Amino acid sequence: MDMRTEKKQSRKSMPRTGLPRIYKIEKEIASGKYPNANDLSRLCDNVSISTIGRDIDFLRDQLYAPIEYDALHRGYYFTEKTFRLPASFTTAEDLLALCMARSIFSLYKDTPLYEASRQLLESITTPITAEGNNDWLENRITVPPIASSKVKSEIWDIIIAGLKGNRIITFDYKGTWDSEYKKRKVHPYQLLFDSGVWYLRGFAEERKDTRIFLLSKMKNAQLTKDVFILPKKYKYEDFSGDSYFGVFIGQEKQRFVIEVYEDSISFVEERQWAADQKITEKNDHIVIEFTSTQYDKVLRWVLSCGCNAVPKFPKKLVNHWKNHINEMKKLVIK
């Protein structure tokens, strides 16, 4: 059937994933080769003829491309030889989002996710970078690199398969306080990313409870045939106690009171650390109060502020903070 007479549903908008295809079609028509629908389908990874038809309509009706069909050459051409699609029809918000995405993907560089994401994003940004003036896109919006731990592709693939199919996985794991690897059998619930490190949260059959595992400490991962039922309440956010200190979940929700001084005041005031946080201004410091289940993370946060943070409650936190100070004093004396 001649696609010029085939009844097609007019496309009013272009899916963002179709943007690279539109540019390929425009470039091929502009080349003067008089491509037909079959030519364009092969060029665009063998998408359907009807999809090509809607793309042609979109170019003509929405982007005002001067496209005509030449019966003699049996293909499409531009009646205006100098017509080209400007990358600028992409909105400023789209460009900003693309720039941020390019930078954020760098955080995943040590995972198999990075290469697939990079290729997809490059296919979308090709029309923009092809204009030549792409220095601002490459270098003006960026996410500085952070220390990260590498994830083996075989570990990643097993976990992804377990997540997709609700399949139980097994792996050897060496925790922080373990002297040797131990076999674990886990129902994978979620992959979590925090400060350059990937974690798996899931139900550990040996512990009969939910645990968090570092992917970098796993080896010999296997996908079993056993299927588990995903609980209705399984998300990390459901158990983190509405506080935002990264990946860590404790068993008890506690109230924290911390005095903050000097340079750390603005650092603390400008951020939301917990849903119920309350900040009180004093003469020479502020007091932040909040509740959280992330005790270890809060302790680390207090210590990271050095002499500018003083915990007041709970007593357990105060004692741990003092113990760390005493240990540091011993190192100074040495």
C-alpha positions as CSV (number, residue, x, y, z in Angstrom):
1,M,0.0,0.0,0.0
2,D,1.3,3.5,-0.9
3,M,2.0,5.2,2.4
4,R,0.9,8.5,0.9
5,T,-2.7,7.2,0.7
6,E,-2.6,5.0,3.7
7,K,-4.9,6.3,6.5
8,K,-2.7,7.5,9.3
9,Q,-3.5,8.9,12.8
10,S,-2.0,12.4,12.9
11,R,0.7,12.9,15.6
12,K,0.2,16.1,17.6
13,S,3.2,15.6,19.9
14,M,6.5,13.7,19.7
15,P,7.5,11.3,22.5
16,R,10.9,12.4,23.8
17,T,12.4,9.0,22.9
18,G,11.4,9.7,19.2
19,L,13.5,12.9,19.0
20,P,16.6,11.1,17.7
21,R,14.5,9.4,15.0
22,I,13.1,12.7,13.8
23,Y,16.6,14.1,13.3
24,K,17.7,11.0,11.4
25,I,14.7,11.4,9.1
26,E,15.3,15.1,8.6
27,K,19.0,14.5,7.9
28,E,18.3,11.7,5.4
29,I,15.8,13.7,3.5
30,A,18.1,16.8,3.4
31,S,20.8,14.6,1.9
32,G,19.0,14.6,-1.4
33,K,18.8,10.8,-1.7
34,Y,15.0,10.8,-2.0
35,P,14.4,8.2,0.8
36,N,11.1,6.4,0.8
37,A,9.3,5.0,3.8
38,N,11.1,1.7,3.7
39,D,14.5,3.4,3.5
40,L,13.6,5.5,6.5
41,S,12.3,2.5,8.4
42,R,15.6,0.6,7.9
43,L,17.6,3.7,9.0
44,C,15.6,4.0,12.2
45,D,16.1,0.4,13.5
46,N,13.2,-1.0,11.4
47,V,10.4,0.8,13.1
48,S,7.0,0.3,11.5
49,I,6.0,2.1,8.2
50,S,3.0,3.6,10.1
51,T,5.4,5.1,12.6
52,I,7.5,6.7,9.8
53,G,4.3,8.0,8.3
54,R,3.3,9.7,11.6
55,D,6.9,11.1,11.9
56,I,6.7,12.6,8.4
57,D,3.3,14.2,9.3
58,F,4.8,15.5,12.5
59,L,7.7,17.1,10.6
60,R,5.4,18.6,8.1
61,D,2.5,19.7,10.3
62,Q,4.1,20.5,13.6
63,L,7.7,21.5,12.7
64,Y,6.7,23.1,9.3
65,A,9.2,21.1,7.3
66,P,8.6,21.6,3.5
67,I,8.4,17.9,2.7
68,E,7.0,16.6,-0.6
69,Y,7.0,13.2,-2.2
70,D,8.6,12.9,-5.6
71,A,6.9,10.3,-7.8
72,L,9.7,10.2,-10.3
73,H,12.4,9.4,-7.6
74,R,9.9,7.6,-5.4
75,G,11.0,9.3,-2.3
76,Y,10.8,12.4,-0.1
77,Y,12.6,15.7,-0.5
78,F,12.6,19.3,0.9
79,T,11.1,21.9,-1.5
80,E,13.4,24.4,0.3
81,K,16.9,23.0,-0.1
82,T,18.3,25.0,2.9
83,F,15.8,23.7,5.4
84,R,17.2,22.2,8.6
85,L,15.7,21.5,12.0
86,P,17.1,23.7,14.7
87,A,18.1,22.0,17.9
88,S,16.7,25.1,19.6
89,F,13.1,23.8,19.3
90,T,14.0,21.8,22.4
91,T,12.9,23.9,25.4
92,A,15.3,25.4,27.9
93,E,14.0,23.1,30.5
94,D,14.7,20.1,28.3
95,L,18.2,21.2,27.7
96,L,18.8,21.8,31.4
97,A,17.4,18.3,32.2
98,L,19.7,16.7,29.6
99,C,22.7,18.5,31.0
100,M,21.9,17.4,34.5
101,A,21.2,13.8,33.4
102,R,24.6,13.6,31.6
103,S,26.4,14.7,34.8
104,I,24.3,12.5,37.2
105,F,24.9,9.4,35.1
106,S,28.6,9.8,36.0
107,L,27.7,8.8,39.5
108,Y,26.9,5.3,38.1
109,K,30.2,4.9,36.2
110,D,31.2,1.9,38.1
111,T,28.0,-0.1,37.4
112,P,26.7,-1.8,34.3
113,L,23.9,0.8,34.3
114,Y,26.3,3.5,33.1
115,E,27.1,2.3,29.6
116,A,23.4,1.7,28.6
117,S,22.4,5.0,30.1
118,R,25.2,6.9,28.4
119,Q,24.3,5.4,24.9
120,L,20.7,6.3,25.4
121,L,21.4,9.9,26.5
122,E,24.0,10.4,23.7
123,S,21.3,9.4,21.1
124,I,19.0,12.1,22.5
125,T,21.7,14.8,22.7
126,T,23.3,14.1,19.3
127,P,21.1,16.7,17.5
128,I,22.1,19.3,20.1
129,T,25.8,18.6,20.1
130,A,25.9,18.3,16.3
131,E,25.5,22.1,16.0
132,G,29.1,22.4,17.0
133,N,28.8,24.8,19.9
134,N,28.4,22.2,22.6
135,D,31.1,23.3,25.1
136,W,28.4,24.6,27.5
137,L,26.5,21.3,27.3
138,E,29.6,19.3,28.1
139,N,31.3,21.5,30.7
140,R,29.1,24.2,32.1
141,I,26.8,22.0,34.1
142,T,28.4,19.1,35.9
143,V,28.4,16.9,39.0
144,P,31.8,16.6,40.6
145,P,33.0,13.0,40.9
146,I,32.8,11.2,44.2
147,A,34.5,8.2,45.7
148,S,32.6,5.1,44.7
149,S,32.7,1.3,44.9
150,K,32.7,-0.8,41.7
151,V,29.9,-3.3,41.1
152,K,30.6,-6.5,39.0
153,S,28.3,-6.9,36.1
154,E,27.4,-10.5,37.0
155,I,26.3,-9.3,40.5
156,W,24.2,-6.5,39.0
157,D,22.5,-8.8,36.4
158,I,21.5,-11.3,39.0
159,I,20.0,-8.7,41.3
160,I,18.1,-7.0,38.5
161,A,16.7,-10.4,37.5
162,G,15.7,-11.1,41.1
163,L,14.0,-7.7,41.4
164,K,12.1,-8.1,38.1
165,G,10.8,-11.6,38.7
166,N,10.6,-11.6,42.5
167,R,13.1,-14.4,42.5
168,I,15.2,-15.4,45.6
169,I,18.9,-14.9,45.1
170,T,21.9,-16.3,46.9
171,F,25.4,-14.9,47.3
172,D,28.5,-15.0,49.4
173,Y,28.9,-11.9,51.6
174,K,31.6,-10.6,53.9
175,G,30.2,-7.9,56.2
176,T,32.2,-5.2,57.9
177,W,32.7,-7.3,61.1
178,D,33.0,-10.7,59.4
179,S,36.3,-12.5,59.1
180,E,35.2,-14.7,56.1
181,Y,32.4,-14.9,53.5
182,K,29.1,-16.4,54.5
183,K,26.3,-17.7,52.2
184,R,23.2,-15.6,52.2
185,K,19.8,-16.3,50.8
186,V,17.8,-13.1,50.2
187,H,14.5,-11.9,48.8
188,P,15.6,-8.8,46.9
189,Y,13.3,-5.8,47.6
190,Q,15.1,-2.7,46.4
191,L,18.4,-1.3,45.1
192,L,19.5,1.8,47.0
193,F,22.2,4.3,46.0
194,D,24.0,6.5,48.5
195,S,27.2,8.5,48.2
196,G,28.8,6.4,45.5
197,V,27.8,3.1,46.9
198,W,25.0,0.6,45.8
199,Y,23.1,-1.4,48.4
200,L,20.5,-4.2,48.2
201,R,17.7,-4.1,50.7
202,G,15.9,-7.4,51.2
203,F,14.7,-10.2,53.5
204,A,17.5,-12.4,54.7
205,E,16.3,-15.9,55.4
206,E,19.2,-16.7,57.8
207,R,18.3,-13.7,59.9
208,K,14.6,-13.9,59.4
209,D,14.5,-10.1,59.0
210,T,15.2,-7.4,56.5
211,R,18.8,-6.4,56.0
212,I,20.9,-4.1,53.8
213,F,23.9,-5.4,51.8
214,L,26.7,-3.6,49.9
215,L,26.9,-4.9,46.4
216,S,30.7,-4.4,46.4
217,K,31.0,-7.0,49.2
218,M,29.1,-9.8,47.3
219,K,30.4,-12.6,45.2
220,N,29.2,-15.8,43.6
221,A,25.6,-14.5,43.2
222,Q,23.0,-17.0,41.9
223,L,19.4,-16.6,40.8
224,T,17.2,-19.4,42.2
225,K,14.0,-20.7,40.8
226,D,12.1,-19.9,44.0
227,V,9.7,-17.0,43.9
228,F,8.8,-14.8,46.8
229,I,5.7,-12.6,47.5
230,L,6.7,-9.0,47.7
231,P,5.2,-7.5,50.9
232,K,2.8,-4.6,50.6
233,K,5.0,-2.5,52.8
234,Y,8.6,-3.0,51.5
235,K,9.9,0.4,50.5
236,Y,12.9,1.8,52.2
237,E,11.1,5.1,52.7
238,D,8.5,3.3,54.8
239,F,11.1,2.4,57.5
240,S,13.6,5.3,57.4
241,G,11.7,7.3,60.0
242,D,11.2,10.3,57.8
243,S,14.8,11.4,58.1
244,Y,17.2,12.0,55.2
245,F,20.8,10.9,56.2
246,G,21.2,8.2,53.5
247,V,21.1,4.4,53.6
248,F,20.6,3.1,57.1
249,I,17.7,1.9,59.1
250,G,17.7,1.2,62.8
251,Q,15.1,-0.6,64.9
252,E,14.1,2.3,67.1
253,K,12.9,5.8,66.3
254,Q,14.7,8.3,68.6
255,R,14.6,12.0,69.3
256,F,17.8,13.9,68.7
257,V,18.8,17.3,70.0
258,I,22.1,18.8,68.6
259,E,23.7,22.2,69.1
260,V,25.4,23.6,66.0
261,Y,28.0,26.4,65.9
262,E,29.9,28.8,63.6
263,D,30.5,27.6,60.0
264,S,28.2,24.6,60.4
265,I,25.1,26.8,61.1
266,S,24.4,27.6,57.5
267,F,25.2,24.0,56.4
268,V,22.5,22.7,58.8
269,E,20.0,25.5,58.3
270,E,19.9,25.3,54.5
271,R,18.9,21.6,54.4
272,Q,16.0,19.4,55.4
273,W,17.4,16.6,57.6
274,A,14.1,15.2,58.8
275,A,10.4,15.8,58.1
276,D,9.8,17.0,61.7
277,Q,13.0,19.0,62.2
278,K,12.8,22.1,64.4
279,I,15.6,24.7,64.5
280,T,15.8,27.3,67.3
281,E,18.2,30.2,67.1
282,K,20.3,31.1,70.1
283,N,22.9,33.9,70.7
284,D,25.9,32.1,69.2
285,H,24.5,28.9,67.9
286,I,21.3,27.0,66.8
287,V,19.6,23.9,68.2
288,I,18.2,21.4,65.8
289,E,15.7,18.8,67.0
290,F,14.3,15.9,65.0
291,T,13.3,12.2,65.2
292,S,15.0,9.4,63.2
293,T,15.7,5.7,63.0
294,Q,19.1,6.4,61.5
295,Y,21.2,6.5,64.6
296,D,24.6,5.5,63.1
297,K,24.2,8.1,60.3
298,V,23.3,10.8,62.8
299,L,26.4,10.0,64.8
300,R,28.6,10.2,61.7
301,W,26.9,13.5,60.7
302,V,27.7,15.0,64.1
303,L,31.3,13.9,64.0
304,S,31.6,15.3,60.4
305,C,30.9,18.8,61.8
306,G,34.0,18.6,64.1
307,C,34.0,21.1,66.9
308,N,30.9,22.8,65.5
309,A,28.3,20.2,66.6
310,V,27.6,19.2,70.2
311,P,24.9,16.4,70.8
312,K,22.7,17.0,73.8
313,F,20.2,14.1,73.4
314,P,19.8,11.1,73.5
315,K,22.4,10.2,76.2
316,K,23.6,7.3,74.0
317,L,24.6,9.7,71.3
318,V,26.4,12.0,73.7
319,N,28.4,9.1,75.1
320,H,29.4,7.8,71.7
321,W,30.4,11.3,70.6
322,K,32.6,11.6,73.8
323,N,34.2,8.2,73.2
324,H,35.2,9.2,69.7
325,I,36.7,12.5,71.0
326,N,38.7,10.6,73.6
327,E,40.0,8.2,70.9
328,M,41.0,11.1,68.7
329,K,42.9,12.7,71.7
330,K,44.9,9.4,72.0
331,L,45.9,9.7,68.4
332,V,47.0,13.3,68.9
333,I,49.1,12.4,71.9
334,K,50.9,9.7,69.9
